[in-house]
Amino acid sequence: MHIPSAIMTTTMILASTTRWASAFSSRSSAFTRSNFRSYSSTQLSMKLQTAIVGLPNVDKSTLFNALTETQGAEAANYPFCTIEPNVGIVAVPDPRLQVLSKINKSVKIVPATLEFVDVAGLIKGAAQGEGLGNQFLGSIRQCDAIVHVVRCFEDDDVIHVDGTVDPIRDAELINLELTFADLAQVEKRLERVRKDRNANTDEKNALEKVSAVLNMDQPARQADLSPEEEASIKSLGLLTRKPMIYAANVADGDLATGNERVDQLREMATKEGGKVVVVSAQVESELVDLEPEDREDFLQSLGVTMEDTGLRKLVREAYDLLGLSTYFTSGETETRAWTIKKGWKAPQAAG
């Protein structure tokens, strides 16, 4: 990543995206909804994609449209209303940008960004090609992390593919389909490697470890691999090796406190070592259409603030899930957040 020399002469700050956020929030106004919109691909400093997956009719496309503040993804009350994956670029909310901009009287602010991919709904048998499963799984394989949207609301007007709402059953179904797809790929590759006398030892060991885990219906991320073994199978793009977070989609009345279904999903995620972010795709969709001055009133009526809507938390969690941090440059021309990998030192970030 190259940072222009003109910007390098301005104030430079290296920090994680989470550190200082709470300290600065009281001194700066939060990102307005208009700040939290999609940006052109030329502003991306590191192209990593997060797939939005789940069963049909869990509001994936509605959530995607709210994330990008567009109507680019068709959202309808029937399965497979999304066929081709939609890609959107989303700003990462960070109150520190506002603080730095005020200090240096910057003309403009350029936030860090993430790419989200809205993948069509998966169904039982997707790993065997049901419901265009192979095509959809291929889209996920190209991404770097997964947001797994799980329906945690009742609505008789919104069809559920299995007839009833059960977040644990639904989440496990998707997880198993991803596991089956990985197992088929790993076993096919392992068969070839075992026949090759000159096969890479690290790859063979990695495949055998991952195969053992997958055969127990566990995700590939549970396999304990050395850095060399990890690198040897990276090209496979294993679905269940990717970091994942659950997005519990609730009705507007449950956004502030959650509900029993959210609690069940949290318990499941905790056992897996994962996280759950509570969101309401419908609330987020309605916020997009409201004027800025009306949004606070609307959220107050639901007992939440802009920071509690879930969407901002989801973006920040996805950023963290990808192992990303932020490098700031600030001056009169602009205050910019550059995306870097966690653990990078200043020379790496500037290089």
C-alpha positions in Angstrom: 0.0 0.0 0.0 1.4 3.4 -1.0 0.5 6.5 1.0 1.1 9.8 -1.0 4.1 11.8 0.2 2.0 14.9 0.5 -0.2 13.2 3.1 2.8 11.7 4.9 3.9 15.3 5.8 0.8 15.8 7.8 0.1 14.5 11.3 0.3 10.8 11.5 -1.3 8.6 14.1 -1.1 4.8 14.4 -3.8 3.1 16.5 -6.3 0.3 16.5 -9.9 0.9 15.4 -11.2 0.2 18.9 -8.7 2.0 21.1 -9.6 5.6 22.0 -13.1 5.2 20.5 -14.9 5.5 23.8 -12.7 8.3 24.9 -13.3 10.3 21.8 -17.0 9.7 21.5 -17.9 12.3 24.2 -15.8 14.9 22.5 -17.0 14.4 18.9 -20.3 14.1 17.2 -21.1 10.6 16.0 -21.0 9.7 12.3 -24.1 11.0 10.8 -26.0 8.6 8.5 -24.9 10.6 5.5 -21.3 9.9 6.5 -22.0 6.2 6.7 -22.5 5.5 3.0 -20.8 3.6 0.1 -17.6 4.9 -1.3 -16.0 4.5 -4.7 -13.5 1.6 -5.1 -10.6 4.1 -5.7 -10.8 4.9 -2.0 -10.2 1.3 -0.9 -6.7 0.7 0.5 -7.1 -3.0 1.1 -9.7 -5.1 -0.8 -11.0 -7.7 1.5 -14.6 -9.0 1.1 -17.1 -10.1 3.7 -19.9 -12.4 2.5 -23.5 -12.0 3.8 -25.0 -15.4 3.9 -28.0 -17.2 5.3 -31.3 -19.0 4.4 -33.6 -17.3 1.9 -35.9 -14.7 3.4 -33.8 -13.7 6.4 -33.5 -10.1 5.1 -29.9 -10.5 3.8 -30.6 -8.2 0.9 -32.5 -5.7 3.0 -29.5 -5.6 5.3 -27.1 -5.2 2.4 -29.1 -2.3 1.0 -29.1 -0.6 4.4 -25.3 -1.1 4.7 -24.6 0.5 1.4 -27.6 2.9 1.5 -28.7 1.7 -2.0 -31.5 -0.4 -3.5 -29.0 -2.4 -5.5 -29.9 -5.8 -4.1 -33.5 -7.0 -4.8 -35.3 -7.8 -1.6 -38.5 -9.7 -1.9 -40.6 -12.2 0.0 -39.7 -15.3 -1.9 -36.6 -17.6 -2.2 -33.8 -16.8 -4.6 -34.8 -13.2 -5.3 -31.0 -12.7 -5.4 -29.1 -14.8 -7.9 -26.0 -12.8 -8.8 -24.0 -11.6 -5.8 -24.2 -7.9 -5.2 -21.1 -6.0 -4.0 -21.1 -2.8 -2.0 -18.4 -0.7 -0.4 -19.2 0.5 3.1 -17.5 3.2 5.3 -16.2 2.0 8.7 -17.6 4.4 11.3 -14.9 5.8 13.5 -15.4 8.9 15.8 -11.7 9.6 15.9 -11.8 10.9 12.3 -14.1 13.7 13.4 -11.8 14.6 16.3 -8.6 14.7 14.1 -10.5 16.7 11.4 -11.4 19.3 14.0 -7.9 19.5 15.3 -6.4 20.0 11.9 -9.3 21.8 10.3 -9.4 19.3 7.4 -11.4 20.1 4.3 -12.6 16.5 3.9 -12.7 13.2 5.8 -12.0 9.8 4.1 -13.0 6.8 6.2 -11.7 3.3 6.0 -13.9 1.0 3.9 -15.0 -2.6 3.6 -16.6 -4.6 0.7 -19.7 -6.6 1.5 -21.1 -9.3 -0.8 -24.8 -10.2 -0.7 -24.9 -13.9 -1.6 -28.2 -15.6 -2.5 -29.9 -17.7 0.1 -28.6 -21.2 0.7 -30.9 -24.2 1.2 -30.5 -27.7 2.4 -28.6 -29.6 -0.2 -26.6 -26.6 -1.4 -23.4 -28.5 -1.1 -24.8 -31.0 -3.7 -25.9 -28.1 -6.0 -29.5 -27.7 -4.8 -30.9 -24.2 -5.4 -27.8 -23.2 -7.5 -25.8 -24.1 -4.4 -22.5 -24.6 -6.2 -22.7 -21.1 -7.7 -23.6 -19.5 -4.4 -20.9 -21.4 -2.5 -18.4 -20.3 -5.1 -19.2 -16.7 -4.4 -18.6 -17.2 -0.6 -15.3 -19.0 -1.4 -14.0 -15.8 -3.0 -14.6 -13.8 0.2 -12.4 -13.4 3.3 -15.0 -13.5 6.1 -18.6 -14.3 6.6 -21.6 -12.6 8.2 -24.2 -15.3 8.9 -27.6 -13.7 9.1 -30.1 -15.7 11.2 -33.8 -14.9 11.4 -34.9 -14.2 15.0 -38.3 -12.6 14.4 -41.8 -13.8 13.8 -43.8 -12.5 10.8 -46.6 -14.4 9.2 -46.2 -12.2 6.1 -42.6 -13.3 5.5 -42.3 -16.8 4.3 -39.8 -19.2 6.0 -38.5 -21.9 3.8 -39.0 -24.5 6.6 -42.4 -23.1 7.8 -41.2 -22.1 11.3 -38.6 -19.9 12.9 -35.8 -21.7 14.7 -32.5 -19.9 14.8 -30.5 -22.9 16.0 -31.8 -25.2 13.3 -31.4 -22.6 10.6 -27.8 -21.7 11.7 -26.8 -25.3 11.9 -28.3 -26.1 8.5 -26.1 -23.4 6.8 -23.1 -24.4 8.8 -23.5 -28.0 7.8 -23.8 -27.1 4.1 -20.6 -25.2 4.3 -18.9 -28.1 6.1 -20.1 -30.6 3.5 -18.8 -28.4 0.7 -15.4 -28.2 2.4 -15.3 -31.9 3.1 -15.9 -32.8 -0.6 -13.1 -30.4 -1.6 -10.6 -31.6 1.0 -11.2 -35.3 0.4 -10.8 -34.8 -3.4 -7.5 -32.9 -2.9 -6.3 -35.3 -0.2 -6.8 -38.3 -2.5 -4.5 -36.7 -5.1 -1.9 -35.7 -2.5 -1.7 -39.2 -1.1 -0.9 -40.6 -4.5 1.8 -38.1 -5.1 5.2 -39.2 -3.8 6.5 -35.6 -4.1 3.6 -34.0 -2.3 4.1 -31.2 0.1 4.3 -32.6 3.6 2.7 -29.5 5.2 -0.2 -29.7 2.8 -0.8 -33.4 3.4 -0.7 -32.9 7.2 -3.1 -29.9 6.9 -5.6 -31.8 4.8 -5.6 -34.8 7.1 -6.2 -32.6 10.2 -8.9 -30.6 8.4 -10.6 -33.8 7.1 -10.7 -35.3 10.6 -12.4 -32.1 11.9 -14.9 -31.9 9.1 -15.8 -35.6 9.4 -17.0 -34.7 12.9 -19.3 -32.1 11.4 -17.1 -29.4 12.9 -15.9 -26.3 10.9 -12.4 -26.4 9.5 -11.4 -23.4 11.7 -11.3 -25.9 14.6 -8.3 -27.6 13.1 -5.0 -26.7 14.8 -2.6 -25.9 11.9 0.9 -24.5 11.9 1.6 -21.4 9.9 3.2 -23.5 7.2 0.2 -25.9 7.1 -2.2 -23.0 6.9 -0.3 -21.5 4.0 -0.3 -24.8 2.1 -4.1 -25.0 1.9 -4.9 -21.3 1.6 -5.6 -21.6 -2.1 -8.5 -23.9 -1.3 -10.5 -21.0 0.2 -12.2 -23.4 2.7 -15.6 -21.9 3.7 -15.5 -23.0 7.3 -11.9 -21.9 7.8 -13.0 -18.3 7.2 -13.8 -16.2 10.3 -17.5 -15.8 10.9 -19.9 -13.7 12.9 -23.7 -14.2 13.4 -26.1 -11.3 12.8 -29.3 -12.0 14.7 -32.0 -10.2 12.7 -34.9 -9.1 15.0 -38.1 -7.2 14.8 -37.9 -3.4 15.6 -39.4 -4.0 19.1 -36.6 -6.4 20.1 -33.7 -4.3 18.9 -33.0 -2.7 22.3 -33.2 -5.9 24.4 -33.1 -8.8 22.1 -35.3 -11.9 22.6 -35.3 -15.6 23.5 -34.1 -16.6 20.0 -31.2 -14.2 20.2 -30.2 -15.7 23.6 -30.3 -19.2 22.0 -28.1 -18.1 19.2 -25.6 -16.4 21.6 -25.3 -19.6 23.6 -24.6 -21.5 20.4 -22.0 -18.9 19.2 -20.3 -18.9 22.6 -19.8 -22.7 22.4 -18.2 -22.1 18.9 -16.0 -19.3 20.2 -18.0 -16.9 18.0 -20.0 -13.6 18.4 -23.5 -12.4 17.8 -24.5 -8.8 16.7 -28.2 -7.9 17.1 -29.5 -6.1 14.0 -32.9 -5.1 12.6 -32.7 -5.0 8.9 -36.2 -3.5 8.7 -35.2 -0.6 11.1 -32.0 0.0 9.1 -34.0 0.0 5.9 -36.4 2.6 7.3 -33.6 4.8 8.6 -32.2 5.1 5.0 -35.4 6.8 3.9 -35.6 9.2 6.8 -34.2 12.7 7.0 -31.2 13.0 9.4 -33.2 15.1 11.9 -36.0 12.4 12.0 -33.7 9.5 12.6 -32.9 10.2 16.2 -36.6 10.6 17.1 -37.4 7.3 15.4 -34.6 5.5 17.2 -35.6 7.0 20.6 -39.1 5.6 20.1 -37.4 2.1 19.9 -35.2 2.7 22.9 -31.9 2.8 21.0 -29.4 5.3 19.8 -27.7 5.5 16.4 -24.7 3.6 17.9 -27.0 0.8 19.1 -28.7 0.1 15.8 -26.5 -2.9 15.2 -25.4 -1.9 11.7 -22.4 0.1 12.9 -21.4 -2.7 15.3 -21.7 -5.2 12.5 -19.3 -3.2 10.3 -16.8 -2.7 13.1 -17.0 -6.4 14.0 -16.4 -7.4 10.4 -13.4 -5.1 10.3 -12.1 -6.7 13.4 -13.0 -10.2 12.1 -10.7 -9.6 9.1 -7.8 -8.7 11.4 -7.7 -5.1 10.3 -6.7 -1.9 12.0 -6.4 1.8 11.0 -3.6 4.1 10.2 -4.5 7.8 10.3 -3.1 10.8 8.4 -4.5 14.2 9.1 -3.9 17.7 7.8 -5.6 20.7 6.3 -6.3 18.9 3.0 -7.9 15.8 4.5 -8.1 13.4 7.4 -7.9 9.8 6.1 -8.2 6.4 7.7 -5.9 3.8 6.0 -6.6 0.1 6.3 -3.7 -2.0 7.6 -3.3 -5.4 9.1 -3.3 -5.7 12.9 0.3 -5.8 14.3 1.8 -3.8 11.5 4.4 -1.2 12.5 4.6 2.3 11.2 7.2 1.5 8.4 5.0 -1.3 7.1 1.9 0.9 7.1 3.7 3.7 5.3 5.3 1.3 2.8 
